[in-house]
């Protein structure tokens, strides 16, 4: 009986020692989250408590609760509010008698919440680990984000594999549809090419006023030149019957015919130059689209030159 009682007593001592020592767990305290920027202030306390609970749940830490922190600090004449820097955390940690301190912050960038936390060694003042997580702008996504930060501070490898929704990238190669769309838009924006125009043919055809312009595809201009030359010629012929000379009408008819010749040749030249410029532009656009297509296809294989 004595031996059995002694054995039970020793077991109780060893088990009690394990309990009070925390079974090798790290004794830490968590400061309330610092709210940065345009973030609702009422999220501070619930998310801070969630961080404490998450760290305790990892099984690696013994976590002092907030009420005990307040009580101990008040006994020391200190306050917990407005303490977010590493220096302040170290001072509070020494007053609390913990090994580590955790400071954390909650900020917002656009529609993305960012939760960040630091694990600080109270004895040395060093930051031993930094963990952060991002989630969408919905507040109900913050609790899982805080849990992931807790796991990362505890060194849980599974938490590192968690990828926030906004970071998921497509793994399949992307089809070169954008390049095709660019080509289609360019084709719609640019007028159709003309057949190369011969300056010699345009000049010869313009012997008959307006025919050179018709050859160039300028039908309205051709009709105007033909009508003007015909009108001035008819008026000049009528004047010649009465005065024996075509006079001013004949001169205007000759100048109009000459302008018709020059216009036909010059228009053919301008059409050819415009088509050359369009061809060069289209060639550059095609090369650009080929580069885009190649880059998109290579991105699916994981390497972009």
C-alpha positions as CSV (number, residue, x, y, z in Angstrom):
1,X,0.0,0.0,0.0
2,X,2.8,2.4,0.9
3,X,4.6,1.7,-2.4
4,X,1.3,2.2,-4.4
5,X,0.6,5.5,-2.6
6,X,4.2,6.7,-3.3
7,X,3.8,5.8,-7.0
8,X,0.6,7.7,-7.3
9,X,2.2,10.7,-5.5
10,X,5.1,10.7,-7.9
11,X,2.8,10.5,-10.9
12,X,0.8,13.4,-9.6
13,X,4.0,15.5,-9.1
14,X,5.3,14.7,-12.6
15,X,1.9,15.4,-14.3
16,X,1.5,18.6,-12.2
17,X,4.9,19.7,-13.3
18,X,4.0,19.1,-16.9
19,X,0.8,21.2,-16.5
20,X,2.4,24.1,-14.8
21,X,5.3,24.1,-17.2
22,X,2.9,24.2,-20.1
23,X,4.4,21.0,-21.5
24,X,7.1,23.0,-23.3
25,X,4.6,25.6,-24.7
26,X,5.7,29.2,-25.2
27,X,4.1,31.6,-22.8
28,X,2.9,34.7,-24.7
29,X,0.6,37.7,-24.6
30,X,-1.2,39.3,-27.6
31,X,-1.7,43.0,-27.8
32,X,-4.9,44.3,-29.4
33,X,-4.8,44.8,-33.2
34,X,-3.8,48.2,-34.4
35,X,-6.4,49.5,-36.9
36,X,-4.8,51.4,-39.8
37,X,-6.6,53.6,-42.3
38,X,-10.2,53.2,-43.5
39,X,-11.1,50.2,-41.4
40,X,-14.1,49.9,-39.0
41,X,-12.9,50.4,-35.5
42,X,-15.4,48.0,-34.0
43,X,-13.4,45.1,-35.6
44,X,-10.5,45.7,-33.2
45,X,-11.6,43.7,-30.1
46,X,-13.3,40.7,-31.8
47,X,-10.4,40.1,-34.2
48,X,-7.9,40.5,-31.3
49,X,-9.7,37.9,-29.3
50,X,-9.9,35.7,-32.4
51,X,-6.1,36.0,-32.8
52,X,-5.6,34.9,-29.1
53,X,-7.9,32.0,-29.6
54,X,-6.2,31.0,-32.8
55,X,-2.8,31.0,-31.2
56,X,-4.0,29.0,-28.3
57,X,-5.7,26.5,-30.6
58,X,-2.4,25.7,-32.4
59,X,-1.2,23.9,-29.3
60,X,2.2,25.7,-29.3
61,X,1.4,28.5,-26.9
62,X,0.1,29.4,-23.5
63,X,-1.8,32.6,-24.0
64,X,-2.7,35.1,-21.2
65,X,-6.2,36.5,-21.6
66,X,-6.9,40.2,-22.0
67,X,-8.6,40.6,-18.6
68,X,-5.6,39.2,-16.8
69,X,-3.3,41.5,-18.9
70,X,-5.3,44.5,-17.9
71,X,-5.3,43.5,-14.2
72,X,-1.6,42.9,-14.1
73,X,-0.7,46.1,-15.9
74,X,-3.0,48.2,-13.7
75,X,-1.2,46.8,-10.6
76,X,2.0,48.0,-12.2
77,X,0.4,51.4,-13.0
78,X,0.5,50.8,-16.8
79,X,-2.2,50.8,-19.4
80,X,-2.7,48.5,-22.4
81,X,-4.2,51.0,-24.8
82,X,-2.1,52.6,-27.5
83,X,0.7,50.1,-27.3
84,X,1.6,48.8,-30.7
85,X,5.3,49.3,-31.2
86,X,7.9,46.6,-30.6
87,X,9.5,48.6,-27.8
88,X,6.2,49.0,-26.0
89,X,5.4,45.3,-26.5
90,X,8.7,44.3,-25.0
91,X,8.1,46.5,-21.9
92,X,4.6,45.1,-21.5
93,X,5.9,41.6,-21.9
94,X,8.5,42.0,-19.2
95,X,5.8,43.4,-16.8
96,X,3.5,40.4,-17.7
97,X,6.4,37.9,-17.3
98,X,5.8,36.2,-20.7
99,X,8.4,34.9,-23.1
100,X,6.9,36.3,-26.3
101,X,4.7,39.1,-27.4
102,X,2.5,39.3,-30.5
103,X,1.6,42.6,-32.1
104,X,-0.8,42.8,-35.0
105,X,-2.4,45.3,-37.4
106,X,-5.4,45.4,-39.7
107,X,-5.3,47.7,-42.8
108,X,-7.1,48.0,-46.0
109,X,-5.8,48.5,-49.6
110,X,-8.6,49.2,-52.0
111,X,-11.0,46.3,-51.5
112,X,-8.4,44.0,-49.8
113,X,-8.0,43.6,-46.1
114,X,-4.4,42.9,-44.9
115,X,-3.8,41.2,-41.5
116,X,-0.2,41.3,-40.3
117,X,1.3,40.0,-37.0
118,X,4.8,39.9,-35.4
119,X,6.2,37.5,-32.9
120,X,8.6,39.3,-30.6
121,X,11.1,37.8,-28.2
122,X,10.7,39.7,-24.9
123,X,14.2,38.9,-23.6
124,X,16.1,40.1,-26.7
125,X,13.5,42.4,-28.3
126,X,14.0,40.7,-31.6
127,X,11.2,40.1,-34.1
128,X,11.4,36.3,-34.6
129,X,8.6,36.0,-37.1
130,X,6.3,38.0,-39.3
131,X,3.1,36.6,-40.8
132,X,0.4,38.2,-42.9
133,X,-2.6,37.3,-44.9
134,X,-4.9,39.0,-47.4
135,X,-8.6,38.6,-48.0
136,X,-11.4,40.2,-49.9
137,X,-13.1,43.4,-48.6
138,X,-15.9,41.4,-47.0
139,X,-15.6,41.5,-43.2
140,X,-16.8,37.9,-42.8
141,X,-13.5,36.8,-44.5
142,X,-11.4,38.4,-41.7
143,X,-11.9,35.6,-39.2
144,X,-10.4,32.9,-41.5
145,X,-7.6,35.3,-42.4
146,X,-6.7,35.8,-38.7
147,X,-6.7,32.0,-38.2
148,X,-4.2,31.6,-41.1
149,X,-2.0,34.2,-39.5
150,X,-2.2,32.3,-36.2
151,X,-1.1,29.1,-37.9
152,X,1.8,30.8,-39.6
153,X,3.1,32.3,-36.4
154,X,2.9,28.8,-34.9
155,X,4.9,27.5,-37.9
156,X,2.1,25.4,-39.3
157,X,3.2,24.4,-42.8
158,X,-0.4,23.8,-43.9
159,X,-1.2,27.5,-43.5
160,X,1.6,28.5,-45.9
161,X,-0.1,26.5,-48.6
162,X,-3.3,28.5,-48.3
163,X,-3.6,31.0,-51.2
164,X,-6.0,33.9,-50.9
165,X,-8.7,34.0,-53.6
166,X,-7.4,37.0,-55.3
167,X,-3.9,35.4,-55.9
168,X,-5.1,32.3,-57.7
169,X,-3.6,32.4,-61.2
170,X,-4.7,30.4,-64.3
171,X,-2.6,27.3,-64.9
172,X,-3.9,26.6,-68.4
173,X,-2.2,28.2,-71.4
174,X,-4.2,31.3,-72.6
175,X,-5.4,31.2,-76.1
176,X,-4.2,34.0,-78.4
177,X,-7.7,35.5,-78.7
178,X,-6.6,39.1,-77.8
179,X,-4.2,39.2,-80.7
180,X,-7.0,38.1,-83.1
181,X,-9.2,40.8,-81.6
182,X,-6.5,43.4,-82.3
183,X,-6.2,42.3,-85.8
184,X,-9.9,42.5,-86.3
185,X,-10.1,46.0,-84.9
186,X,-7.2,47.2,-87.0
187,X,-8.8,45.7,-90.1
188,X,-12.1,47.5,-89.4
189,X,-10.4,50.8,-88.6
190,X,-8.2,50.9,-91.8
191,X,-9.9,51.4,-95.2
192,X,-9.4,48.7,-97.8
193,X,-6.2,48.8,-99.9
194,X,-6.4,50.1,-103.5
195,X,-4.8,48.5,-106.5
196,X,-1.5,50.3,-107.3
197,X,-2.3,53.2,-109.6
198,X,-0.2,54.0,-112.7
199,X,0.5,57.7,-113.1
200,X,0.9,57.2,-116.8
201,X,-2.5,55.6,-117.2
202,X,-4.2,58.2,-115.1
203,X,-2.6,61.0,-117.2
204,X,-3.6,59.4,-120.6
205,X,-7.2,58.7,-119.4
206,X,-7.5,62.3,-118.3
207,X,-7.4,63.5,-121.9
208,X,-11.1,62.8,-121.6
209,X,-11.9,65.1,-118.6
210,X,-12.9,63.1,-115.5
211,X,-11.9,59.7,-116.8
212,X,-8.6,59.8,-114.9
213,X,-10.4,60.5,-111.6
214,X,-12.8,57.6,-112.3
215,X,-9.7,55.4,-112.8
216,X,-8.5,56.5,-109.3
217,X,-11.9,55.7,-107.8
218,X,-12.9,59.4,-107.4
219,X,-16.1,59.2,-109.2
220,X,-17.7,62.5,-108.0
221,X,-14.6,64.5,-108.7
222,X,-14.5,62.9,-112.2
223,X,-18.1,63.9,-112.9
224,X,-17.4,67.5,-111.7
225,X,-14.3,67.9,-114.0
226,X,-16.2,66.4,-117.0
227,X,-19.2,68.7,-116.4
228,X,-17.1,71.8,-115.9
229,X,-15.0,71.2,-119.1
230,X,-18.2,70.4,-121.1
231,X,-19.9,73.5,-119.9
232,X,-17.0,75.8,-120.6
233,X,-16.5,74.2,-124.0
234,X,-20.1,74.7,-124.9
235,X,-20.1,78.3,-123.8
236,X,-16.8,78.9,-125.7
237,X,-18.2,77.4,-128.9
238,X,-21.4,79.5,-128.6
239,X,-19.3,82.6,-128.2
240,X,-17.1,81.6,-131.2
241,X,-20.1,81.5,-133.5
242,X,-21.0,85.1,-132.7
243,X,-17.6,86.7,-132.2
244,X,-15.3,84.3,-133.9
245,X,-13.4,83.6,-130.7
246,X,-14.0,81.4,-127.7
247,X,-12.7,84.2,-125.5
248,X,-12.7,83.8,-121.7
249,X,-14.9,80.7,-121.8
250,X,-12.3,78.9,-123.9
251,X,-9.5,80.0,-121.5
252,X,-11.5,78.7,-118.5
253,X,-12.1,75.4,-120.3
254,X,-8.4,75.0,-121.0
255,X,-7.4,75.7,-117.5
256,X,-10.0,73.3,-116.1
257,X,-8.8,70.5,-118.5
258,X,-5.2,71.1,-117.4
259,X,-6.3,71.0,-113.7
260,X,-8.1,67.8,-114.5
261,X,-4.8,66.3,-115.9
262,X,-2.7,67.4,-112.9
263,X,-5.3,66.3,-110.4
264,X,-5.6,62.8,-111.9
265,X,-1.8,62.2,-111.8
266,X,-1.3,63.7,-108.4
267,X,-4.2,61.8,-106.9
268,X,-2.8,58.5,-108.2
269,X,0.5,59.3,-106.6
270,X,-1.2,60.2,-103.2
271,X,-3.2,57.0,-103.3
272,X,-0.1,54.9,-103.8
273,X,1.8,56.7,-101.0
274,X,-1.1,56.2,-98.6
275,X,-1.3,52.5,-99.3
276,X,2.4,52.2,-98.7
277,X,2.1,53.8,-95.3
278,X,-0.9,51.6,-94.4
279,X,1.0,48.5,-95.4
280,X,4.0,49.5,-93.2
281,X,1.6,50.2,-90.3
282,X,-0.2,46.9,-90.7
283,X,3.2,45.0,-90.9
284,X,4.2,46.6,-87.5
285,X,0.9,45.8,-86.0
286,X,1.1,42.2,-87.2
287,X,4.6,41.8,-85.6
288,X,3.3,43.3,-82.4
289,X,0.4,40.9,-82.3
290,X,2.8,38.0,-83.0
291,X,4.9,39.0,-80.0
292,X,1.8,39.3,-77.8
293,X,0.6,35.8,-79.0
294,X,4.0,34.3,-78.3
295,X,4.2,35.9,-74.9
296,X,0.8,34.6,-73.9
297,X,1.5,31.1,-75.2
298,X,4.9,31.1,-73.4
299,X,3.3,32.3,-70.1
300,X,1.2,29.1,-70.1
301,X,4.5,27.2,-70.2
302,X,6.0,29.2,-67.3
303,X,8.7,31.0,-69.2
304,X,8.5,34.4,-71.0
305,X,11.5,35.6,-73.0
